């Protein structure tokens, strides 16, 4: 009899450890630790959060020299979370810079011009620990974890697609799409060996045609060398996209470009605002969430 009960429990699977505990909706901070460091992460729980239903998680990554609190406030993603019912986590990066922090993307210079050394905080390990911690303390659907971010945070979201595709269901970088490091001295080409995720990763990026910090055409040295189009092409190759590239207007002043017919529905698309600069357009939040909501990790 006991054996039968255990068999049933094994079939059903263990309950999510963070479910069953209610928390007040709104902002809270949760400590996340990896060997050698600990960070308090700002988390937004959506309106109506009851701890009973597993909710998606969106990682909202700040730009270089900023903080998670600034990114959460400026992106207005908390309001989108309240409208659609997902959790937002806005962590600080691991490397201190000016009044804020920068992300450690191995082999890529930060805005200071230096490449993080071997002793720099491992931000991929930290993100993995963040997901595990939130899963343990909140009611998170770990098959629906997504990454977005602004500028340097967009580059980090891109890197998570490369280095943590087993945990991140889809990425949506804002003015920061990358697909791995540049190829040695040739900053116009992607080092294909630097980003080889084991699964196809759906990509939606946002860019401004007037961006002078991370120009669509590239050309800003090792920090931002190859073009956004080269990044799209590399993700299309990673995702096994079969159809010819497309360009189409989606509304006045905004066009979409990219690749469809990709493996497991992991299409690669960019929305380009012809008047846009190096900034987050709150109007894109709905399109971003609609994209995320279509994707989850495979069983």
HUJO-V890264 format. One record per residue. SS is DSSP state (A for helix, B for strand, O for the rest). NEAR is the number of other ideal C-beta (glycine too) atoms within 8 Angstrom. Layout:
ss	near
SS	NEAR
SS	NEAR
//
This chain:
ss	near
O	4
A	5
A	6
A	7
A	8
A	8
A	8
A	8
A	8
A	7
A	6
A	5
O	5
O	5
O	6
O	9
O	7
O	13
O	11
O	7
O	8
O	7
O	9
O	6
O	9
B	6
B	8
B	9
B	8
B	11
B	9
B	13
B	9
B	11
O	4
O	4
B	9
B	7
B	11
B	8
B	14
B	13
B	14
B	14
B	11
O	13
O	5
O	6
O	12
O	6
O	11
O	7
O	6
O	7
B	13
B	13
B	16
B	16
B	16
B	15
B	18
O	17
O	11
O	12
O	11
B	11
O	10
A	14
A	8
A	10
A	17
A	15
A	7
A	8
A	11
O	9
A	13
A	10
A	8
A	12
A	14
A	10
A	6
A	9
O	9
O	12
B	16
B	13
B	15
B	14
O	14
O	10
O	15
O	13
B	12
B	4
B	11
O	4
O	4
B	14
B	13
B	13
O	16
O	13
O	10
O	5
O	6
O	10
B	10
O	16
O	10
O	7
O	6
O	6
B	7
O	9
O	5
O	3
O	3
O	9
O	10
O	9
A	12
A	10
A	8
A	15
A	14
A	10
A	11
A	13
A	13
A	8
A	12
A	15
A	12
A	7
A	8
O	13
O	13
B	15
B	10
B	10
B	8
B	12
B	16
B	15
B	16
B	16
B	19
B	17
O	14
A	18
A	21
A	20
A	15
A	16
A	17
A	15
A	12
A	15
A	16
A	13
A	8
O	11
O	11
O	7
O	11
O	14
O	11
B	14
B	15
B	15
B	17
B	15
O	15
O	17
O	13
O	10
O	13
O	11
O	9
B	12
B	9
O	5
O	3
B	7
B	12
B	10
B	9
B	14
O	11
A	10
A	5
A	10
O	13
O	8
O	11
O	5
O	9
O	11
O	14
B	15
B	18
B	13
B	16
B	15
B	16
B	12
O	10
O	8
O	13
O	6
O	9
O	11
O	10
O	10
O	6
O	13
O	10
O	9
A	8
A	7
A	10
O	9
O	11
O	10
O	10
A	12
A	8
A	13
A	15
A	18
A	8
A	13
A	14
A	13
A	9
A	12
O	17
O	8
O	13
O	5
O	8
O	3
O	9
B	10
B	6
B	7
B	7
B	7
B	5
O	4
O	6
B	11
B	10
B	13
B	12
B	13
B	15
O	8
O	7
O	15
A	8
A	8
A	8
O	14
O	13
B	14
B	12
B	14
B	14
B	14
B	12
O	9
O	8
O	12
O	8
O	9
O	8
O	10
O	8
A	7
A	5
A	11
A	12
A	8
A	9
A	13
A	12
A	8
A	13
A	15
A	8
O	7
O	12
O	7
O	10
O	5
O	3
//
